Amino acid sequence: MPKIVVLGSCRFEPYEVLAMPNKLDPVLYANDHEKAYDKACEKFYPAMDEADVILVYNPDGKIGEHTQRDIDYALARGKKVVYTHRIEGV
C-alpha cells in the first residue's frame, strides 16, 4: 500500500488525511512560527521518511518558506514530490 504525506499551508485547513498541516496551541506558540515549525517537523519528517509520495497542496500556486523547507527535505531523501497546482512564476 502506498504511503502518502500531504504538505501545505495551514491557511487551507482543515484537511482530512492522516498526517496534515494544522495549527498548534496558540498559547504555546504565539507568534513564534519557527518554534511551531520545529514542533511540526517532529511529526512530519518521520512521516516523510516513511512515505512513498509527498503531495504538496498549493491551490493558490504559491509555496511558503516552511513548506519549501519540507519539500527540500523530501527531495534530499529521494522522495517523489507531486504538486496539486502549478507553482506561480515557474
C-alpha positions in Angstrom: 0.0 0.0 0.0 1.5 3.4 -1.0 2.2 5.8 1.9 1.5 9.5 1.3 2.2 12.7 3.2 0.4 15.9 2.4 2.3 19.2 2.8 0.8 22.7 2.5 -0.1 25.8 4.4 -2.3 25.8 7.5 -4.2 28.5 5.6 -6.1 25.7 3.9 -7.0 23.6 6.9 -9.0 21.6 7.8 -7.5 18.7 5.9 -8.9 15.1 6.2 -5.8 12.9 5.9 -3.7 11.0 8.5 -0.8 13.5 8.7 -1.7 17.0 7.8 -0.7 20.6 8.5 -2.6 22.0 11.5 -2.1 24.9 13.8 -0.5 24.2 17.1 -1.6 25.5 20.5 -1.7 29.4 20.1 -0.7 29.9 23.8 2.4 27.7 23.5 3.4 29.0 20.0 2.0 32.5 19.9 3.9 34.5 17.2 6.8 32.0 17.3 6.5 30.5 13.8 9.9 28.9 14.0 9.1 27.1 17.3 5.8 25.9 15.9 7.5 24.7 12.7 10.1 22.8 14.7 7.3 21.1 16.6 5.5 20.2 13.4 8.8 18.7 12.0 8.8 16.2 14.8 5.7 14.7 13.2 6.2 15.3 9.5 9.9 14.4 9.0 9.5 10.8 10.2 6.3 10.6 8.1 8.1 11.8 5.1 11.0 9.4 5.7 8.4 6.6 5.5 6.3 8.0 2.7 6.5 6.8 -0.9 5.0 10.1 -2.3 4.8 13.6 -0.9 1.8 15.6 -2.1 2.1 19.4 -1.9 -1.3 21.0 -1.7 -0.9 24.5 -3.2 -4.2 25.7 -4.6 -3.0 29.3 -4.9 0.1 28.3 -6.8 2.4 29.6 -4.0 4.8 27.8 -1.7 5.7 29.3 1.6 9.1 29.3 3.4 8.3 26.4 5.7 6.6 24.2 3.0 9.6 24.8 0.8 11.9 23.6 3.6 9.8 20.4 3.8 9.9 19.9 0.1 13.7 20.3 0.2 13.9 17.7 3.0 11.8 15.3 0.9 13.8 15.8 -2.3 17.1 15.4 -0.4 15.8 11.9 0.6 14.9 11.0 -3.0 11.1 11.2 -2.4 8.7 11.8 -5.3 7.1 15.2 -4.8 3.8 16.0 -6.6 2.1 19.4 -6.6 -1.6 19.9 -6.9 -1.2 23.1 -8.9 1.4 24.8 -11.0 3.8 26.9 -8.9 3.3 30.6 -9.6 6.2 32.1 -11.6 7.6 28.8 -12.8 
